[in-house]
Amino acid sequence: MTLAIEVAGWLGAGLILAAYALVSTGRLDGRSAAFQWMNLAGAAGFVVNSGWHGAWPSAILNIIWIGIAATTLVRIARG
């Protein structure tokens, strides 16, 4: 179980870092669904990891991060 929690955290970190790098280099638009999905999935990995470790400020921050990404994905879907 502990290994899965750590993997979730590292994958989350990798997704958020990759999303930021892709937007910063102009390879991905910050308003794209791909960017939002990367952030949503990455934040979910952080929530699992930080919640497991009792790092509640980080867990709450990432729950809000998920909400922002989900809201943006809904707006994108509605056109």
TORPA-4810 file (N, C-alpha, C, O; in nm, 3 decimals):
<nodes>
NODE_1_0.082_-0.120_0.000_0.000_0.000_0.000_0.087_0.126_0.000_0.061_0.219_-0.075_M
NODE_2_0.189_0.127_0.085_0.276_0.245_0.094_0.342_0.274_-0.040_0.354_0.390_-0.079_T
NODE_3_0.384_0.170_-0.111_0.446_0.190_-0.242_0.349_0.257_-0.339_0.388_0.347_-0.413_L
NODE_4_0.222_0.214_-0.339_0.122_0.273_-0.428_0.100_0.421_-0.395_0.082_0.502_-0.486_A
NODE_5_0.100_0.455_-0.267_0.082_0.594_-0.225_0.200_0.679_-0.273_0.180_0.791_-0.321_I
NODE_6_0.319_0.627_-0.259_0.438_0.701_-0.304_0.440_0.715_-0.456_0.476_0.821_-0.508_E
NODE_7_0.403_0.610_-0.527_0.396_0.616_-0.673_0.294_0.721_-0.717_0.319_0.798_-0.809_V
NODE_8_0.178_0.724_-0.650_0.076_0.825_-0.682_0.131_0.965_-0.666_0.108_1.051_-0.751_A
NODE_9_0.204_0.989_-0.559_0.264_1.121_-0.536_0.366_1.158_-0.642_0.366_1.270_-0.692_G
NODE_10_0.453_1.063_-0.675_0.556_1.093_-0.775_0.496_1.110_-0.914_0.541_1.196_-0.990_W
NODE_11_0.396_1.030_-0.949_0.329_1.049_-1.078_0.258_1.183_-1.083_0.260_1.252_-1.185_L
NODE_12_0.194_1.220_-0.973_0.128_1.350_-0.966_0.227_1.463_-0.987_0.201_1.557_-1.062_G
NODE_13_0.340_1.453_-0.920_0.444_1.556_-0.934_0.493_1.563_-1.078_0.511_1.671_-1.134_A
NODE_14_0.514_1.447_-1.138_0.561_1.443_-1.276_0.462_1.504_-1.374_0.501_1.576_-1.466_G
NODE_15_0.334_1.475_-1.354_0.231_1.531_-1.443_0.221_1.682_-1.432_0.214_1.752_-1.533_L
NODE_16_0.222_1.733_-1.310_0.212_1.878_-1.292_0.337_1.947_-1.346_0.327_2.052_-1.409_I
NODE_17_0.454_1.889_-1.321_0.577_1.946_-1.372_0.580_1.944_-1.525_0.621_2.041_-1.588_L
NODE_18_0.538_1.833_-1.583_0.534_1.823_-1.730_0.436_1.924_-1.789_0.466_1.988_-1.890_A
NODE_19_0.319_1.938_-1.728_0.221_2.035_-1.777_0.279_2.176_-1.774_0.265_2.251_-1.871_A
NODE_20_0.344_2.211_-1.665_0.405_2.345_-1.653_0.514_2.364_-1.757_0.522_2.470_-1.820_Y
NODE_21_0.599_2.264_-1.777_0.706_2.274_-1.875_0.649_2.288_-2.016_0.699_2.368_-2.095_A
NODE_22_0.546_2.211_-2.048_0.486_2.217_-2.182_0.421_2.353_-2.209_0.432_2.406_-2.319_L
NODE_23_0.355_2.409_-2.109_0.295_2.542_-2.127_0.405_2.648_-2.136_0.397_2.738_-2.219_V
NODE_24_0.506_2.637_-2.054_0.614_2.736_-2.052_0.694_2.738_-2.181_0.746_2.842_-2.220_S
NODE_25_0.704_2.624_-2.248_0.778_2.617_-2.373_0.689_2.638_-2.495_0.736_2.631_-2.609_T
NODE_26_0.560_2.663_-2.473_0.468_2.689_-2.583_0.421_2.567_-2.657_0.363_2.578_-2.764_G
NODE_27_0.445_2.449_-2.602_0.403_2.326_-2.668_0.260_2.287_-2.634_0.202_2.199_-2.697_R
NODE_28_0.205_2.353_-2.532_0.069_2.324_-2.487_0.005_2.456_-2.446_0.070_2.541_-2.385_L
NODE_29_-0.122_2.471_-2.478_-0.196_2.592_-2.439_-0.249_2.574_-2.297_-0.303_2.468_-2.264_D
NODE_30_-0.234_2.675_-2.215_-0.280_2.670_-2.077_-0.430_2.655_-2.062_-0.478_2.620_-1.954_G
NODE_31_-0.503_2.681_-2.168_-0.649_2.665_-2.164_-0.694_2.537_-2.233_-0.814_2.518_-2.256_R
NODE_32_-0.601_2.451_-2.266_-0.636_2.327_-2.336_-0.684_2.220_-2.239_-0.651_2.221_-2.121_S
NODE_33_-0.764_2.129_-2.292_-0.812_2.016_-2.211_-0.695_1.930_-2.164_-0.696_1.880_-2.051_A
NODE_34_-0.595_1.911_-2.249_-0.480_1.829_-2.211_-0.410_1.887_-2.088_-0.375_1.812_-1.996_A
NODE_35_-0.389_2.017_-2.086_-0.325_2.082_-1.972_-0.409_2.065_-1.845_-0.357_2.035_-1.738_F
NODE_36_-0.540_2.083_-1.859_-0.629_2.071_-1.743_-0.634_1.928_-1.692_-0.635_1.907_-1.570_Q
NODE_37_-0.639_1.831_-1.781_-0.639_1.691_-1.738_-0.509_1.654_-1.669_-0.510_1.581_-1.569_W
NODE_38_-0.397_1.704_-1.721_-0.268_1.676_-1.656_-0.266_1.733_-1.514_-0.218_1.668_-1.421_M
NODE_39_-0.318_1.854_-1.498_-0.323_1.916_-1.366_-0.420_1.844_-1.273_-0.390_1.824_-1.156_N
NODE_40_-0.535_1.804_-1.325_-0.633_1.733_-1.243_-0.576_1.600_-1.194_-0.584_1.568_-1.076_L
NODE_41_-0.518_1.523_-1.285_-0.463_1.392_-1.248_-0.342_1.408_-1.154_-0.326_1.332_-1.059_A
NODE_42_-0.259_1.507_-1.183_-0.143_1.531_-1.096_-0.185_1.572_-0.957_-0.128_1.524_-0.858_G
NODE_43_-0.283_1.660_-0.947_-0.331_1.703_-0.816_-0.395_1.586_-0.741_-0.382_1.577_-0.619_A
NODE_44_-0.463_1.498_-0.812_-0.523_1.380_-0.748_-0.414_1.292_-0.686_-0.430_1.241_-0.575_A
NODE_45_-0.304_1.275_-0.757_-0.192_1.200_-0.701_-0.137_1.265_-0.576_-0.102_1.196_-0.479_G
NODE_46_-0.128_1.398_-0.577_-0.082_1.471_-0.459_-0.179_1.458_-0.343_-0.137_1.447_-0.228_F
NODE_47_-0.309_1.459_-0.371_-0.410_1.446_-0.264_-0.393_1.311_-0.196_-0.393_1.303_-0.073_V
NODE_48_-0.380_1.207_-0.274_-0.362_1.072_-0.218_-0.237_1.069_-0.130_-0.241_1.024_-0.016_V
NODE_49_-0.126_1.118_-0.184_0.000_1.113_-0.111_0.002_1.202_0.012_0.040_1.158_0.120_N
NODE_50_-0.039_1.326_-0.004_-0.033_1.419_0.109_-0.137_1.384_0.216_-0.112_1.401_0.335_S
NODE_51_-0.253_1.335_0.175_-0.352_1.291_0.271_-0.302_1.173_0.354_-0.321_1.169_0.475_G
NODE_52_-0.239_1.078_0.288_-0.182_0.960_0.355_-0.079_1.002_0.459_-0.072_0.944_0.568_W
NODE_53_-0.001_1.103_0.425_0.107_1.148_0.514_0.060_1.255_0.614_0.139_1.304_0.694_H
NODE_54_-0.068_1.291_0.608_-0.121_1.389_0.701_-0.079_1.532_0.673_-0.083_1.617_0.761_G
NODE_55_-0.037_1.559_0.551_0.002_1.694_0.510_-0.123_1.765_0.459_-0.143_1.782_0.339_A
NODE_56_-0.207_1.807_0.553_-0.339_1.859_0.518_-0.338_1.990_0.438_-0.422_2.005_0.349_W
NODE_57_-0.247_2.083_0.464_-0.246_2.203_0.377_-0.224_2.167_0.230_-0.288_2.223_0.141_P
NODE_58_-0.134_2.074_0.205_-0.108_2.031_0.067_-0.228_1.958_0.010_-0.265_1.979_-0.106_S
NODE_59_-0.290_1.871_0.089_-0.407_1.797_0.042_-0.520_1.893_0.005_-0.583_1.878_-0.100_A
NODE_60_-0.546_1.991_0.090_-0.654_2.086_0.064_-0.623_2.173_-0.057_-0.710_2.198_-0.141_I
NODE_61_-0.499_2.220_-0.068_-0.457_2.297_-0.185_-0.485_2.218_-0.313_-0.536_2.274_-0.410_L
NODE_62_-0.450_2.091_-0.313_-0.467_2.010_-0.433_-0.611_1.972_-0.460_-0.648_1.949_-0.575_N
NODE_63_-0.695_1.965_-0.357_-0.839_1.947_-0.380_-0.894_2.070_-0.451_-0.976_2.057_-0.543_I
NODE_64_-0.850_2.187_-0.410_-0.892_2.311_-0.478_-0.839_2.312_-0.622_-0.910_2.353_-0.714_I
NODE_65_-0.715_2.267_-0.639_-0.653_2.258_-0.772_-0.738_2.169_-0.864_-0.760_2.201_-0.980_W
NODE_66_-0.785_2.057_-0.810_-0.873_1.967_-0.886_-1.002_2.039_-0.924_-1.049_2.026_-1.037_I
NODE_67_-1.058_2.113_-0.830_-1.181_2.188_-0.858_-1.164_2.288_-0.970_-1.252_2.302_-1.055_G
NODE_68_-1.051_2.358_-0.971_-1.024_2.455_-1.077_-1.013_2.384_-1.212_-1.071_2.429_-1.311_I
NODE_69_-0.938_2.275_-1.215_-0.921_2.201_-1.341_-1.054_2.143_-1.388_-1.086_2.150_-1.507_A
NODE_70_-1.133_2.088_-1.297_-1.262_2.029_-1.334_-1.358_2.136_-1.387_-1.428_2.114_-1.485_A
NODE_71_-1.360_2.251_-1.321_-1.445_2.361_-1.367_-1.405_2.405_-1.507_-1.491_2.429_-1.593_T
NODE_72_-1.275_2.416_-1.530_-1.227_2.457_-1.662_-1.260_2.351_-1.767_-1.296_2.386_-1.880_T
NODE_73_-1.248_2.224_-1.733_-1.283_2.118_-1.828_-1.432_2.122_-1.864_-1.468_2.097_-1.979_L
NODE_74_-1.517_2.151_-1.768_-1.660_2.165_-1.796_-1.683_2.281_-1.892_-1.761_2.269_-1.987_V
NODE_75_-1.617_2.392_-1.867_-1.631_2.509_-1.955_-1.582_2.478_-2.097_-1.643_2.520_-2.195_R
NODE_76_-1.472_2.404_-2.106_-1.419_2.366_-2.237_-1.520_2.277_-2.309_-1.545_2.295_-2.428_I
NODE_77_-1.578_2.183_-2.238_-1.674_2.089_-2.297_-1.800_2.160_-2.346_-1.859_2.122_-2.447_A
NODE_78_-1.840_2.263_-2.274_-1.960_2.338_-2.313_-1.936_2.430_-2.432_-2.029_2.478_-2.496_R
NODE_79_-1.808_2.453_-2.460_-1.772_2.535_-2.575_-1.782_2.676_-2.547_-1.754_2.758_-2.634_G
</nodes>
